[in-house]
C-alpha cells in the first residue's frame, strides 16, 4: 500500500512539473519576440564561447569523496518486503526515447599529447644460459654419428620366394549315420499290434428272410393324404360381452322345500339365549416354581438374621505416645545398568551377515570362473587360412601409380533418396485422392437410395374396404324369473 502511495505521489509531482514548465514556455513565447532570439543559440556546444572563470573557494577540510545524503529511516522488515516486491532491472524494457536521443551533448575532453613509454616485456627478463651448445657444435656431433653408423644388410629369406606354407589338411571324418529315436510310444504301439488278435473274416452269404404276412392282409406303405375340411370363418366379436366368456358353474338343482305351517304366536318378547360359561382350567406358569423356591430362601435368610446375637461394643486400647513407631523405610534397589538394545546394533549385525554372505558368493563365483572350461573346437570345421598373393604389375612397381577407385557423392545419394521419397509421397496422395472419390461416390449413391425410398414411402395408398360377417343375435338360455310372495313375519306386530 505504501509503494502505491509513493508511486501516485511521484506521478502527481511529475505531472505538476510538466504543467509548470509548459505554462512558463507559453509565457516566454508570448513575451519574447521571435526575431530577436534568432542566431543566439550556438550550433554546437564545443564551439560555444567560453565565459569568464568563476572563482570558487577551496574545500581543504573535505575530501574528494561525495558524502551520501542521509535519507529517511526505513525499517529492515520494510526494506525486505520492498526488495521482494520490486521487479528486477533486467525485466524492465529499454525506453525508445533513450535510444533515439543520440549522443550526449556534454562537453568533450580536449585531446592531450601522448607520452611514449617502453613496454615492460617478459622477454627482457630472459637470458640464455652459458652451457647451451651452439648450432655449429650440434651439427658437428650429428655428422660424427652419421660417420660412425654402419649399415648391415640382413640375409635373404628363401621361404619368401618359395611360396606360402599351406597347413596340413585334416583327416576327413566319416559321414554321420542317422539313428532313429527309441520312443516309448512306438514300443507300446508295437506291443499292442503284437497282442491284438487276428480279425475273423465275416461270412457274407445270403440268408433270405420270411415274407411278412401283413402285405397279404392289407395295404402297406405310405398312408393316403387326409383331405382337411376348409376353415369356417367366424366374425371377431370385438364389442360383445361374450368375448371373454366365464364358464358358469352349473348349480345343483335342489328339490323344492316342503311347505310348513308357521306356529301360532304367543305374544312374548324375544329373549336371546346367552352362551353357557365354561370353566377355565388354571395352568401354572413355568416360572412359578422358581419364584416359590426364591421366596423360601429369602424367609430362611431373614430368620437367620433375626436369630443372630447383637454385637457388643468393645473399645480399642489407647496408643502409647511416649514411643514413636515410624514405618519401616522402604529401601529402593539401585538401578542395575543394562546394555541398550538399539536397532542400529541389530542393523549392523544383519548388515555384517549380508556382507559375509555376499563375499562368500563372490568368492564362489570367482572360483567357478577360475576353473578352466574348454570351448568347442570350431577351427576344425572351418576352411584353412590361405594368404593371397598381390597381383602387382611391373608397370605399377616402376611408376608407383595408384589405381583410382570409384566414389559416390553424398548429393547423388540424397537426390536418389529424395526421388524415391517423392515417388512414395505422390503414390500415397494418389491413393488418398482415389479413396476420397470412392467415399464421395458411395455417399452420393446412399443419398440417392435414401431419397428414392422416402419418396416411395410418402406415396399414399388407399386401403381396401373390409367385409365382415354380419352379426347374428343369439337368444339367451336363461329362463324367466318366477315371482314369489315374500314371507313377512307377524310376530312383533301389536
Secondary structure, 3 states (H helix, E strand, C coil): CHHHHHHHHHHHHHHHHHHHHHHHHHHHHHHCCCHHHCCCCCCCCCCCCCCCCCCCCCCCCCCCCCCCCCCCCCCHHHHHHHHHHCCCHHHCCCCHHHHHCCCCCCCCCCCCCCCCCCCCCHHHHCCCCCCCCCHHHHHHHHHHHHHHCCCCCCCCCHHHHHCCCCCCCCCCCCCCCCCCCCCHHHHHHHHHHHHCCCCCCCCCCCCCCCCCCHHHHCCCCCCCCCCCCCCCCCCCCCCCHHHCCCCCCCCCCCCCCCCCCCCCCCCCCCCCCCCCCCCCCCCCCCCHHHHHHHHHHHHHHHHHHHHCCCCCCCCCCCCCCCCCCCCCCCCCCCCCCCCCCCHHHHHHHHHHHHHHHHHHHHHHHHHHHHCCCCCCCCHHHCCCCCCCCCCCCHHHHHHCCCCCCCCCCHHHHHHHHHHHHHHHHHHHHHHHHHHHHHHHHHHHHHHHHHHHHHHHHHCCCCCCCCCCCCCCCCCCCCCCCCCCCCCCCCCCCC
